[in-house]
Amino acid sequence: MSLRRRLTLSLVTILILYAVNVGTHFWGSYARNESMIAYRNSVTAAQLSTEVEQLLNDQRQQILVLSTLRETTEDQLDGEELIQAEGQLEDIGNKIAMLGKLSHEVTQAHYQKLQQSSAILLAGWLDFYRRYNDPDYKADMDDPLPYLEASQRLKELEQRQAFIAVQRANIIDRTIALTDRITVIGFFASILLTATLGFFLVRYTNRSLKRLKTGTQQIGSGDLDYRIENIDDSGELGDLAEAFNDMSDKLRNAMELVSSARDSADEANAAKSMFLANVSHELRTPLNGIIGYSEMLHDELADDQQVDRGQFQRDLEKITLSGRQLLALINDILDLSKIETGKMGLHKEDFNPGEIMHQACDSLAPLLRDNANELVVTDFGELPCMHSDAAKFRQIFTNLLSNASKFTHGGAITVSARVLEATGQQSQHDHLEITVQDTGIGMTPAQQGRIFDAFVQAEASTSASYGGTGLGLAICRDYCELMGGTIRLKSNAGKGSTFTVLLPIGSASGHAAA
Amino acid sequence: MTVARPVLLVEDNELNRDMLARRLKRAGFEVLTACDGQQALDLMTSELPAVVLMDMSLPVLDGWTACRMARQDDRIKHIPIIALTAHALEKDRLKAMDAGCDDYATKPVDFPELLDKIKTLAAQGAQR
């Protein structure tokens, strides 16, 4: 349940309890009020009854005395006395009527009877007074029945009223006790319920907030794998926890991205630094020859001795050779830079691949001789003419052959070439497959995986022992791809490597002229 | 000034080896040459040269390893070694000094400076 719903529910419950309390309080007040009115009425009615009883008794005594006097004397009632007596009777009638007003529905029957009997009694008395002076009037006031009956009715009404008052008072007392009890129970119940609701609300909120806090602390301390488990809240706090977990995921992903980006940037940076160091090393080696021989020849010329012209010429050739090496190196670097910036284009022409391969083998003969390697070449005479970039073809083959020579000492290097006819399924065109196999130092699978990357050699220490900038194979791969072909490597550490190049022959057809 | 004992030049690049050997001979030194680290150690032991000029990137046994081995060999540990390398960064210099070289010269070689270094170290070596 959501936090807002819980809060609303708690609030509504508390308000209802409060309303119940207020209601029972008013009910109790009303009941007390009723009780007071009933009590006051009954007291008033009792007083009135007593008064009426007294008045009836007095009046009867007075009438009995007057009746005796009328028989024994000839005294007449004067007008004033008559009016006074009539006033007294009217007063009694009024008071009985007032009793009627004070009577309830349940006592109404008794009152009716009282009224009837008292009306007869009072009418008889009024008649007595009015005809008192009439000598013909035979007053018979000794008959006590009307009086007794009225008196009896009055008593009955009084009893009935008292009984009803007691009964009502009991009911009201019970109501008051009940409302008091309800008020007290409601009061304690609302305290208990409010406390319970508050407790659970605080505990629930606290537990969720604690989990969030722990999560925040864990993430803050760098544990990006931390997740808030057991999200059983379906409301705002649950959403918050979900959002928090979401955020952690995104944060971790972002961190991983940043980290891997930084790693690859660092790697590229380190590779470039190493590349620069290697380039510097490679530039210095031919420069050493150029500067050294030049200075030496200069010194020899400065001497007075006779110059050995043959030796002088050979030394000059060495300077030229070193200069060419330097140029080749600089060209390699520029080529790679061109490939990397996408500015390297293809200059297609018809050429004879076998011829170019023979030339390359010849030009690398000194290197092969230096490392005491035997070169085994298959017959290239049957190879077809190719339509592709001859310069790049030459460079690919030269790089592979010079690599094989460089990393092999006293071994054999086998060069072979053949045509793969288009099969229609795997390849749409005829391809030339060139294989350069050596028995040199080879490479581990890990080294093979990155050997075609620019600036990389199999081992960082390789350049120290074998020279090179780590550009040759990168250029080979890029050129092969540029020419629509592929380059593959099979190698065993310590046993040698086999590079296989597959290049499309192009549109030129027919066998090349030897 | 000439040095009584020969100078050992260790260099795998034939062109550079010949060139430097000829220049040193012209400067009045007796020169021995080696093509790799193992040859260098053998010649140091047998000929006890006054100074060794050692290229670091060598086949068979590289220059750094050869230096370390020389420094642990009582017979030849006194022979001064000048690292001669195309590795020109500060860390390369430190790496060479770490391996036990007494001095360091980068290629292309500043020949007069190299001669000074050889003479200084040969004089020191003679006193050891």
HADDOCK unambig.tbl for C-alpha pairs under 7 A between the chains (distance, minus, plus):
assign (segid A and resid 281 and name CA) (segid B and resid 86 and name CA) 4.86 0.50 0.50
assign (segid A and resid 281 and name CA) (segid B and resid 87 and name CA) 5.25 0.50 0.50
assign (segid A and resid 284 and name CA) (segid B and resid 86 and name CA) 5.57 0.50 0.50
assign (segid A and resid 284 and name CA) (segid B and resid 107 and name CA) 5.85 0.50 0.50
assign (segid A and resid 284 and name CA) (segid B and resid 108 and name CA) 5.88 0.50 0.50
assign (segid A and resid 285 and name CA) (segid B and resid 86 and name CA) 6.19 0.50 0.50
assign (segid A and resid 285 and name CA) (segid B and resid 107 and name CA) 6.75 0.50 0.50
assign (segid A and resid 287 and name CA) (segid B and resid 108 and name CA) 5.95 0.50 0.50
assign (segid A and resid 288 and name CA) (segid B and resid 107 and name CA) 5.53 0.50 0.50
assign (segid A and resid 288 and name CA) (segid B and resid 108 and name CA) 3.86 0.50 0.50
assign (segid A and resid 288 and name CA) (segid B and resid 109 and name CA) 6.39 0.50 0.50
assign (segid A and resid 289 and name CA) (segid B and resid 15 and name CA) 6.89 0.50 0.50
assign (segid A and resid 289 and name CA) (segid B and resid 16 and name CA) 5.70 0.50 0.50
assign (segid A and resid 291 and name CA) (segid B and resid 108 and name CA) 6.79 0.50 0.50
assign (segid A and resid 292 and name CA) (segid B and resid 19 and name CA) 6.76 0.50 0.50
assign (segid A and resid 293 and name CA) (segid B and resid 19 and name CA) 6.30 0.50 0.50
assign (segid A and resid 296 and name CA) (segid B and resid 23 and name CA) 6.41 0.50 0.50
assign (segid A and resid 464 and name CA) (segid B and resid 57 and name CA) 4.78 0.50 0.50
assign (segid A and resid 465 and name CA) (segid B and resid 57 and name CA) 5.30 0.50 0.50
assign (segid A and resid 465 and name CA) (segid B and resid 58 and name CA) 5.79 0.50 0.50
assign (segid A and resid 465 and name CA) (segid B and resid 59 and name CA) 5.81 0.50 0.50
